[in-house]
Each structure stands twice: as structure tokens, then as C-alpha cells.
């Protein structure tokens, strides 16, 4: 109640508030938002008042049209035989219509005030509901933002961990490759070449993918050549 009196009512002072139940923007705003029981009650009251106002305006037009027709008929029977009786009947009916119009006019004078009051109360209730929803959403947004910030920190840490592990694998691979050659892939059951990060096909396939450097045969060829020449020399 304090928030309504201290914040919302001063904010609405002097403002022309559209009739909420006739405002399509209000329905779009409140779509998916749970209406409080008091809000539902005010909304129903406002609809009934507007319906009553429309009915009175429509019936007032009909009464005026009927009254105008009776006025024409009362003039038409003035010179007829028995015209006085008809005039008296028409006059009584016109008086009844006038009385009904007066009642409607009095009600029409009060209805706008009632509509404005209920509409004002409904706007206050709308502001209360929206304020609470904004506060709840803000808390949720802050929680998500905090989670995202934590995840970003954790993501950066994991990126560093991944890079460190990849660098270590590359160092190990390079060292072992210098010693064992391309067979290091099978020896250590490696699934990819750390230097290229390309997946390597299992041993026994026709070719390996990933731009894997094949072992240069020069060293082995030279070794075999040297061995061969040594054998040849020993046989001489």
C-alpha cells in the first residue's frame, strides 16, 4: 500500500489514463502475466460500466427517435375526430420517454466518473503487478548474468588448460617422433597428430589423413647402404 501511495499515485497525478479494457496495448502487456483477483474484479467492473454506458447511449438515441415520431403523430391527429384522446395518449407516452431520458442523462453524468475511478484503480493494480514482475525478472537476470560471468571465467581457464595439454602433447610427440619416427603414433595409440591436430586413421589403413609427415627414408636407406657395403667389404 505504501508503494501505491508514495510512488504510483503521484506518478499518475494529472495524467490522462486510457480506458484499459479498451486499450489493445494493455492486453499485449498483460499477456502471460497472472492477474490478481483484485485486478480481475476491477477489469470486470470496468467492462460492465462500459457496457452499461454503451447501452444507455443506444437506448437514448432510440428514445429520442420514438419521441420525434410521437411529436409528428400528435400534430397529425390535432384535426381528426377523437384527436384529443390521441393527443392525450401521445402526450403521456412522450412524458414517459422524457422521464426515461432524464434518468439516463443523470446516469450518464455519473458513469464517466465511475469508469475513471475503476480505471484508475486498475492502473494502480497493473503498476503493482508489473513492478513485482520487473523486480523478479531483475533478480533472475542478475543470477543469469552472474552465472554467465562465472562460466566465462571457467571457460577461459579451460581454454588455457586445453592449450597447455595440447602443447605438452606436441612436445612429447615431437621428441618421440625424432626417436621412433612415424611409428610413435601406433606406439602411443595416438588418434591425431599434435602438430597438425588432424585426425589420423587407425593403423592398417591405406593412408593417414591430416598432413602427417611421413618418415624420411634417407636415414634408413643410408643405414642399409652402409650395412650392405660393410657386408660386401667383409666378404672380399
N, C-alpha and C positions, 0 to 999 in steps of 0.2 A: 504493500500500500504506500509505503514511504517513497518508493521509486516513482510511482504514478504521480503522487502529489508534488514531489520535488523536481522531477525531471520531465516526465511525459506531458503533464498538463501545461506547464509553462511553455514547452516546445510547441504545443498545439494552439496556444493563445493567439487569436487574431487570424488563424489560418482557415481558409475555406476548404473543408474536407469533402471530397466527392462522396456520394452515396455508395457505400462499399458494396452492397449487394448488386449494384448496377455497374460496378467497375470491373471490367474484364482483367485488368492488371492485378487486382486484389486476388481474384481466383487463381491466376497464374502463380502469384506469390505464395498462396496458401496450399497449392497443390503438393500433396505428400506430407504436409505438416498436420499433425494431430490437433484438432480443435478441442479446446477445453469445453466442459459442459456449459460454463457461463457464456462462452463465445457462441456456441450452438444456440443457446437460448436467445441471445441478443440478435443473432442472424435471423432466426425465425420470427422474432418480434418485428424486426425491420421489414422483412418480406411481407408480413401481414399488414403492417401500416401502409406500405406502398401499394399493396393490393387494394386496401380499403380506399386509399386516395384515388386510385385509378377508377374504382367502381363508382365513387361519388361523382367524379368528373363526368363519367359516361352517362350516369343517370341524370345528372343536372342538365346535360345537353338534351336528353330525351324529354325531360320535364318542360324545358323551355320550348321545344318543338311542339309538344302537346298543348302547351298554354297558348302558343301563337295560333294553332289551329282552332282552338276553342274561341279565341278572340274573333277570328274570322267568322266562325259559325254564329256567334252571338249577334254579330252585326247583320248577318243574313236572315235571321228569324225575327228581326225587330218589327217588320211589317206583316208578318204572317199571322194567321189566326192561331191563337194559343201561343203566341210568341213570348208573352210574359212568363208563362210557366217554363218554357225552354230557356229563356234568359236567366231565370232564377236558378235553374238546374246547372247551366253553364257557369254562372257566377259562383255557385257553391263548389263546383269542380275546380274552377280557377283558383278560388281561395285555398282549397286544399293543396293544390300544386304550389301555390305561393308559400304556404306554411312549410311544405316539404323542402322547398328551395332554401328557405331561411334556415332550417335545421341543417341542411347540407352546407350552407355557407358558413355557419358557425363552426361546424366540424372541420371544414376545410381551413379555417383560420387556425385551428389548434393542431391539426395534423402535421404541418411542416415543423412546428416546434418539437413535437413528439419524435418525429423522424430524425431531426437533427440531434436530439438528446441520445436516442438509442444508437445512432450512427457514431456519435462521439464516444460513447461507452465502448462500442465495438472496436473503434480505432485504438482506444487505450488498451483494450484486451489484446488486440493484434500486436501492438508495440511490445507488450509484456511477453507474449509468446515468442516473438521474433528476437527480442533481447536475450531471452533464455537460450534460444536455439543458437544465436550467434556466439554466446558465451560457451556453450557446449562444443560447438564446432571449432572455436578458437583453441580450447583445451586439446581437442583431438588433433588439430593442425599442429600445435606445438609438440605434442607427443610424436607425431609422424616426423616432423622436422628434426627432432632430437634423434629419433631412430635413424633417419637418413644420414645425419651428421656422423653418428657412431659407425654406421655401415661404410661411410666414405673413408673414415679413418682405418677401419678394419680392412677395407678393400686396398687402400694404399699399402698397408702392412703386408697383405697377402701378395700384392704385386711385387714388392721388394723381396719377399720370401721366394716367390716363384723365380724371379730373376737370379737370385743368389743360387738356388738349386740348379737352374739351367747353366749358370756359369761354372758351377762345380762339375756338373756332368760333362761340360765341354772340355774342362781342364783334364778330367780323368780320361775322356775319350781320346783327346789329343796325345796324351802321354802313352796310353796303351796302344794307340794306333801306330805310334812311332816304333813300339817294340814288337807288336804282333801283326801289324798290318791290318787289312780289312777284316780278318778273321775275328777281331775284337768284338764285332757286332754279334757273332754267334757265341763267343766265349762268355760274354756278359749278358747274353739274352736281351740285347737292346732292341727296342722297337722303332727307334728313329735315330737319325744322325744328329747329334747335338750341335754340330757346326752349321747344319742347314735347317734343322728342325723338320726335315721331311721324313714321312713315314717310310720305313724300309720293309720290303716284302720278306716273309719268312724264308729261312734258308731252304734251298732246293728249288726255288722258282727260277724262271729263265733269266730274269733280270731284276735288279733292285731299282726302286724309284727314289727320287729325292736328290739327284745330282751327287750321289755318293762317289767320292773319289776312289777309283779302282787302284789297287796297289800297283805301283810301277814295277814292271818285271825286270828292270835293268839290274837291280842289285842281285836278285836270284839268278838271273841269266849270267851275270858276270861271275857269281859264285860257282855256278855249274861249269862255266867255261874254264875257270881256274882249276876246278877239281878235275875236269876232263884232261886238261893239259898236263896236270900233275900225274895222272894215271898214265898218260901217254909217255911222259918222261921216265916214269918208273919202269915202264915196260921195255924201254930201249936197252 
